[in-house]
Amino acid sequence: MRLFYALILFYIFSSQIFASSADTIALQKKVKYDTNYIISYRDWLHITFVGINQQTGISLKEAINGKDLVFATNNPFSYGVGIDYEWFTFEFSKSFKKFEYTDKRKGQTQSSTIRLGYTGRKIRLSSYYSNSKGYYLKNIEDYLPDWDHDTIDYPRFDDLKNKTIVLSLYYTFLHKTYSNMAAMWQLDRQIKSSGSPVIGLLTLWEGISATSPFHFSDTLNLVDDFLNIKKIDYKRIGLLAGYMHTISIMKHFYIHAALTQGLFYSYGTIDNFNNIKTNKNALGLSIYYRLSLGYNGDRFYAGILYLKDSFVSDITESTILVSSYDYLRLLAGYRFPIKKRKWMKKIYL
């Protein structure tokens, strides 16, 4: 009888062990990353307060005389809040006049930007639409060395416009140990330093236009084509490759850097105010880099993220166009554990 009871106890005990092992194996199969490197908080509710600044730059580089025209927007900081949970992400920000901190001597910029993206373990898809009107000449001292930047307004080009649509897609090779999400949105935490090479595709449409030539001073000594550009319309497609790395410090602090370069083919038209219209096909380069640092704790997180996109291509035989897009994001947030409800499962949360 005692042997019978002993066999029953052994059966129950061994069943629990095998059941526990089966659960552990099943859990490991579901997790598609190395838990020694990455902790996921995707099923936690994230409330994030943000400060965002976005700027657009246009540079025309004239090869014959070695002169550049560097235009920049004067966008204010915007402030807002973001909500993240599982696949759902929402962020809204708005500028306030009392907290703009912009230099009035640089004029006003009207701009709107929409960013959409998907950040997965393997795939990162990023797209944005940018529409800016109103630029100032950033490098005025190259033409007027005696110009007093403390008292005199910058030369302004209120009718200069730039509309851009960018779509990029890249694959992360070492996605089991390196997290793109931890580097950008804090839905993951990189607890051990890791990095990964990436490779992908890039497409871009860009339209730049002005209602008057770029004559702002009689002292300019440039070829006419350089100043008389009326409209630039370009479409680009190409390949990109690079490397990304996150340094984890004491599991909660991090420093992140990313660099990708691309080679693309561009084709489009250039209209001048002298009624000359030309078609231009050329090869170009793209450069993207990203820097971020911060603290990513069990509940509280804070940091700063900066990224820059630049595109370089010929528009005439003697002129190179460089377009740049800067994005700065300050953030501080808190994550809350959420108990799953039946209605959440119905919408795949």
Legacy VTK file of the C-alpha trace (Angstrom):
# vtk DataFile Version 3.0
C-alpha trace
ASCII
DATASET POLYDATA
POINTS 349 float
0.000 0.000 0.000
2.812 2.332 0.891
4.402 1.534 -2.460
1.122 2.440 -4.190
0.980 5.844 -2.447
4.625 6.433 -3.255
3.993 5.737 -6.945
1.034 8.162 -6.966
3.113 10.898 -5.312
5.944 10.278 -7.751
3.513 10.505 -10.686
2.043 13.801 -9.460
5.463 15.268 -8.747
6.912 14.203 -12.113
3.821 15.483 -13.926
4.334 18.924 -12.388
7.987 18.903 -13.410
7.209 17.925 -17.008
4.321 20.407 -17.170
6.564 23.182 -15.893
9.249 22.226 -18.404
6.695 22.183 -21.213
5.466 25.663 -20.223
9.032 26.936 -20.144
9.771 25.504 -23.576
6.522 26.938 -24.961
7.363 30.353 -23.483
10.825 30.250 -25.002
9.346 29.452 -28.393
7.038 32.465 -28.218
9.816 34.874 -27.306
11.743 35.790 -30.458
14.623 37.541 -28.728
17.352 36.735 -26.228
16.087 37.605 -22.741
19.689 37.981 -21.589
19.922 41.072 -23.811
16.390 42.455 -24.108
13.436 43.017 -21.789
10.083 43.770 -23.443
7.411 46.057 -21.977
5.080 45.991 -24.974
2.143 44.765 -22.870
2.549 47.695 -20.436
0.788 51.035 -20.879
3.289 53.833 -21.596
2.451 57.498 -20.982
5.168 59.774 -22.375
5.546 63.557 -22.254
7.553 64.911 -25.180
9.179 68.056 -26.499
9.813 67.962 -30.259
11.678 70.209 -32.678
11.887 69.587 -36.426
13.846 71.603 -38.970
14.346 71.377 -42.735
17.413 72.553 -44.612
18.061 73.254 -48.299
21.601 73.814 -49.586
22.546 74.766 -53.129
26.261 74.246 -53.715
27.678 76.017 -56.757
30.793 74.261 -58.048
32.245 76.974 -60.326
32.583 79.820 -57.827
32.583 77.659 -54.724
29.591 79.469 -53.213
26.773 77.901 -51.202
23.269 79.006 -50.372
22.182 77.372 -47.120
18.502 77.849 -46.258
16.877 76.697 -43.004
13.453 76.774 -41.391
12.692 78.443 -38.076
10.261 76.016 -36.459
9.439 76.324 -32.737
9.444 73.538 -30.162
6.186 71.660 -29.755
5.056 69.885 -26.596
2.707 66.970 -26.150
1.957 63.496 -24.905
2.230 59.981 -26.304
0.380 56.746 -25.451
1.816 53.326 -26.339
0.422 49.852 -25.695
1.135 46.690 -27.696
0.694 47.700 -31.356
-1.211 50.926 -30.561
0.823 54.161 -30.671
-0.470 57.719 -30.525
1.397 60.979 -30.085
0.213 64.569 -30.311
2.256 67.728 -29.893
1.534 71.436 -30.285
3.575 74.627 -30.089
2.725 77.371 -27.603
3.689 81.002 -28.198
4.967 81.558 -24.660
7.367 78.608 -25.001
8.496 78.883 -28.625
12.036 80.229 -28.021
12.554 81.059 -31.692
14.676 83.885 -33.105
12.303 86.437 -34.637
15.113 87.761 -36.861
14.936 84.469 -38.786
11.334 84.978 -39.826
8.428 82.572 -39.509
8.023 79.098 -40.943
4.748 77.390 -41.723
5.180 73.650 -41.522
3.365 70.379 -41.018
4.792 66.914 -40.568
3.213 63.472 -40.429
5.307 60.477 -39.347
4.184 56.867 -39.627
6.244 53.801 -38.933
6.555 50.235 -37.797
9.364 48.991 -35.576
9.573 45.223 -35.322
12.279 42.799 -34.272
13.543 42.334 -37.821
11.915 45.084 -39.871
11.925 48.845 -39.394
9.578 50.793 -41.679
9.661 54.570 -41.515
7.729 57.150 -43.525
7.120 60.841 -43.152
5.580 63.745 -45.033
7.044 67.194 -44.523
5.690 70.480 -45.880
7.599 73.672 -45.036
7.250 77.258 -46.253
9.426 80.166 -45.153
13.221 79.956 -44.895
16.090 82.224 -43.898
19.626 82.329 -45.308
21.736 80.609 -42.687
25.178 81.375 -44.113
24.760 85.114 -44.781
28.219 85.824 -43.331
29.793 83.975 -46.284
28.556 86.818 -48.503
28.544 89.746 -46.094
31.450 89.313 -43.643
30.596 92.560 -41.846
26.987 91.529 -41.267
26.017 91.952 -37.603
24.107 88.799 -36.621
23.096 90.330 -33.265
21.089 93.269 -34.616
20.246 92.695 -38.292
17.516 90.349 -39.500
18.543 87.369 -41.599
17.627 87.505 -45.296
14.263 85.768 -45.545
12.607 83.809 -48.294
8.987 83.578 -47.217
7.890 82.051 -50.533
10.431 79.216 -50.583
8.661 75.847 -50.163
9.716 72.250 -49.704
7.406 69.238 -49.824
8.899 65.821 -49.181
7.684 62.251 -48.831
10.223 59.697 -47.597
9.793 55.934 -47.212
12.591 53.715 -45.905
12.664 50.041 -45.007
15.531 48.090 -43.497
16.211 44.640 -42.113
18.052 44.125 -38.791
20.284 41.068 -38.910
21.065 40.533 -35.201
17.511 41.165 -34.031
17.620 38.567 -31.252
20.216 40.501 -29.243
19.714 44.067 -30.521
16.439 46.006 -30.134
15.492 48.923 -32.388
12.543 49.584 -30.108
14.774 50.086 -27.069
16.897 52.567 -29.011
13.918 54.702 -30.065
10.691 54.244 -28.124
11.469 52.556 -24.761
8.967 49.732 -25.282
11.995 47.474 -24.882
15.061 47.756 -22.666
18.547 46.807 -23.838
20.104 45.287 -20.711
23.325 44.160 -22.464
25.261 46.104 -25.079
24.607 44.929 -28.617
24.441 46.102 -32.214
23.537 44.956 -35.695
24.247 45.672 -39.364
21.184 46.684 -41.387
20.289 46.748 -45.068
17.263 48.173 -46.806
15.448 50.244 -49.447
14.811 53.968 -49.786
12.290 55.937 -51.852
11.841 59.700 -51.854
9.811 62.375 -53.610
10.818 65.994 -53.189
9.431 69.240 -54.553
11.146 72.602 -53.984
9.720 75.846 -55.382
10.059 79.626 -55.097
8.096 82.552 -56.554
11.141 84.780 -57.087
14.878 84.281 -57.773
17.355 84.067 -54.923
18.715 87.610 -55.430
19.083 89.257 -52.026
22.268 91.327 -52.471
24.104 93.056 -55.302
27.365 91.682 -53.924
26.589 88.155 -55.094
28.761 86.918 -57.915
27.191 83.644 -59.015
26.118 82.093 -62.292
22.537 82.826 -63.307
21.343 79.220 -63.173
22.325 79.052 -59.546
20.035 81.952 -58.608
17.150 81.515 -61.043
15.862 78.113 -59.927
12.062 78.239 -59.860
11.056 74.639 -59.205
12.769 71.309 -58.536
10.795 68.080 -58.749
12.659 64.870 -57.960
11.889 61.193 -57.447
14.535 58.896 -55.990
14.953 55.196 -55.286
17.938 53.315 -53.923
19.602 50.952 -51.464
20.914 51.655 -47.985
23.163 49.850 -45.518
24.682 50.642 -42.147
25.228 49.689 -38.550
23.468 50.413 -35.234
24.679 49.872 -31.687
23.434 50.430 -28.155
25.777 50.583 -25.153
24.019 49.493 -21.965
25.324 50.997 -18.717
24.261 49.310 -15.458
21.265 47.823 -17.349
19.215 51.031 -17.055
21.273 53.752 -18.762
22.029 53.613 -22.459
23.899 55.373 -25.265
22.841 54.615 -28.820
24.253 55.495 -32.245
23.218 54.517 -35.771
24.614 55.315 -39.206
23.254 54.257 -42.584
24.328 55.363 -46.035
22.518 54.871 -49.289
23.078 55.106 -53.021
20.050 56.116 -55.067
19.029 56.952 -58.607
17.179 60.243 -59.030
15.193 61.592 -61.932
13.188 64.779 -62.277
12.835 68.246 -63.771
14.248 71.681 -62.979
12.443 74.878 -64.018
14.189 78.265 -64.147
12.770 81.769 -64.183
14.353 82.301 -67.596
11.824 79.751 -68.985
14.373 76.986 -69.351
13.204 73.544 -68.291
15.609 70.623 -68.067
15.306 66.947 -67.232
17.962 65.555 -64.954
18.902 61.951 -64.167
21.725 61.352 -61.729
23.095 59.227 -58.935
22.951 60.531 -55.395
23.818 59.736 -51.807
21.778 59.560 -48.623
23.151 59.777 -45.089
21.139 58.983 -41.973
22.438 59.050 -38.435
20.768 58.730 -35.060
21.969 59.463 -31.542
20.127 58.851 -28.291
20.860 58.498 -24.608
18.831 58.201 -21.460
17.551 56.171 -18.552
15.182 53.220 -19.029
14.045 51.877 -15.670
11.442 49.350 -14.621
8.745 52.036 -14.488
10.242 55.479 -15.210
12.188 56.379 -18.362
13.617 59.570 -19.850
15.965 60.480 -22.652
16.846 62.479 -25.738
16.729 61.313 -29.365
18.224 63.136 -32.359
18.176 61.980 -35.958
19.133 63.553 -39.256
18.357 62.576 -42.852
20.394 64.107 -45.699
20.119 63.630 -49.466
22.738 64.784 -51.979
22.328 64.907 -55.773
23.143 67.009 -58.858
20.450 69.303 -60.244
22.527 71.084 -62.912
25.974 70.610 -64.390
27.416 72.973 -61.773
24.955 72.811 -58.858
24.495 70.226 -56.117
21.354 70.058 -54.001
21.547 68.926 -50.373
18.282 68.431 -48.466
18.324 67.720 -44.741
15.697 66.883 -42.135
16.465 67.203 -38.416
14.339 65.691 -35.653
14.930 66.247 -31.925
12.778 64.543 -29.273
12.999 65.054 -25.509
10.987 62.537 -23.512
10.018 61.470 -20.013
7.444 58.824 -19.211
6.057 56.154 -16.935
4.809 52.645 -17.694
1.893 50.918 -15.997
1.157 47.177 -15.885
-2.197 46.379 -17.502
-4.435 43.433 -16.737
-5.798 41.914 -19.931
-9.536 42.284 -20.476
-11.756 40.278 -22.804
-12.542 43.290 -24.976
-8.800 43.901 -25.461
-8.318 40.474 -26.997
-11.098 41.197 -29.487
-9.060 44.072 -30.935
-5.792 42.098 -30.662
-4.375 44.059 -27.731
LINES 1 350
349 0 1 2 3 4 5 6 7 8 9 10 11 12 13 14 15 16 17 18 19 20 21 22 23 24 25 26 27 28 29 30 31 32 33 34 35 36 37 38 39 40 41 42 43 44 45 46 47 48 49 50 51 52 53 54 55 56 57 58 59 60 61 62 63 64 65 66 67 68 69 70 71 72 73 74 75 76 77 78 79 80 81 82 83 84 85 86 87 88 89 90 91 92 93 94 95 96 97 98 99 100 101 102 103 104 105 106 107 108 109 110 111 112 113 114 115 116 117 118 119 120 121 122 123 124 125 126 127 128 129 130 131 132 133 134 135 136 137 138 139 140 141 142 143 144 145 146 147 148 149 150 151 152 153 154 155 156 157 158 159 160 161 162 163 164 165 166 167 168 169 170 171 172 173 174 175 176 177 178 179 180 181 182 183 184 185 186 187 188 189 190 191 192 193 194 195 196 197 198 199 200 201 202 203 204 205 206 207 208 209 210 211 212 213 214 215 216 217 218 219 220 221 222 223 224 225 226 227 228 229 230 231 232 233 234 235 236 237 238 239 240 241 242 243 244 245 246 247 248 249 250 251 252 253 254 255 256 257 258 259 260 261 262 263 264 265 266 267 268 269 270 271 272 273 274 275 276 277 278 279 280 281 282 283 284 285 286 287 288 289 290 291 292 293 294 295 296 297 298 299 300 301 302 303 304 305 306 307 308 309 310 311 312 313 314 315 316 317 318 319 320 321 322 323 324 325 326 327 328 329 330 331 332 333 334 335 336 337 338 339 340 341 342 343 344 345 346 347 348
